[in-house]
Amino acid sequence: MGVAHHSVYPIWFEAGRTAYIRGFGVPYGRLEEEGLYLPLIEMTCTFKSFSRYEDELIINTRVSDVTKSKIIFHYDVVNGERVIASGATIHIFANRRLKPVNLYKYRPDLYNLFRGFAGYDTPETRE
């Protein structure tokens, strides 16, 4: 058939997310070394076309929202000029034991950095 299997799209999303975060100077490995994990709680994917084994794809990644407990990433899988799939993943913020944390309290520096990913202009302040 020569068509990429649908099961690889979540892997491509992860690669896009990892590169996106690294682009802001925060390697995923460093987050985990510092005790912050981003477990996946939801994923969606809409297929608009297909890709073949040898296609060179671009995974455009962005953050649409950050709350104190979760972050939402959106992805477009692009082949040439065409978006062949779009999706989103929702991740909670968790500690080393994978227990949910309020990132605003747990790591306010990372909370404000992630809010910047989503386009929030000003850091949130504690009241």
Residue pairs with C-beta under 8 A, 6 or more apart in sequence:
2 52
2 53
3 50
3 51
3 52
3 53
4 50
4 51
4 52
4 53
4 55
6 45
6 47
9 45
9 47
9 77
9 85
9 87
10 43
10 45
12 57
12 59
12 75
12 77
13 43
13 45
13 59
13 61
13 73
13 75
13 87
13 89
15 59
16 59
16 60
16 61
16 73
16 75
17 61
17 73
17 75
17 89
18 28
19 59
19 61
20 61
20 62
20 63
20 73
20 117
21 27
21 28
21 31
22 28
24 113
24 116
24 117
26 110
26 113
31 37
31 38
31 110
34 107
35 95
35 96
36 93
36 94
36 95
36 101
36 103
36 106
36 107
36 110
37 93
37 94
37 95
37 96
37 98
38 71
38 91
38 92
38 93
38 94
39 91
39 92
39 94
39 98
40 89
40 90
40 91
41 70
41 90
41 91
41 92
42 88
42 89
42 90
43 87
43 88
43 89
43 90
44 87
44 88
45 85
45 86
45 87
46 85
46 86
46 87
47 84
47 85
48 82
48 83
48 84
48 85
48 86
49 79
49 82
49 84
49 85
50 84
51 57
51 77
51 79
51 84
55 79
56 79
57 77
57 78
57 79
57 84
58 77
58 78
59 75
59 76
59 77
59 78
60 75
60 76
60 78
61 73
61 74
61 75
62 73
62 74
62 117
63 71
63 72
63 73
63 74
63 114
63 117
63 118
64 72
64 73
64 74
64 88
64 118
65 71
65 72
65 118
66 72
66 111
66 114
66 115
66 117
66 118
66 120
68 93
68 102
68 103
68 104
68 105
68 111
69 92
69 93
69 100
69 101
69 102
69 103
70 90
70 91
70 92
70 93
71 90
71 91
71 93
71 114
71 117
71 118
72 88
72 89
72 90
72 91
73 88
73 89
73 91
74 86
74 87
74 88
75 85
75 86
75 87
75 88
75 89
76 83
76 85
76 86
77 83
77 84
77 85
77 86
77 87
78 84
92 100
93 100
93 101
93 102
93 103
93 106
94 100
94 101
95 101
95 106
103 110
103 111
103 114
104 111
104 124
104 126
108 126
111 124
112 123
112 124
115 123
115 124
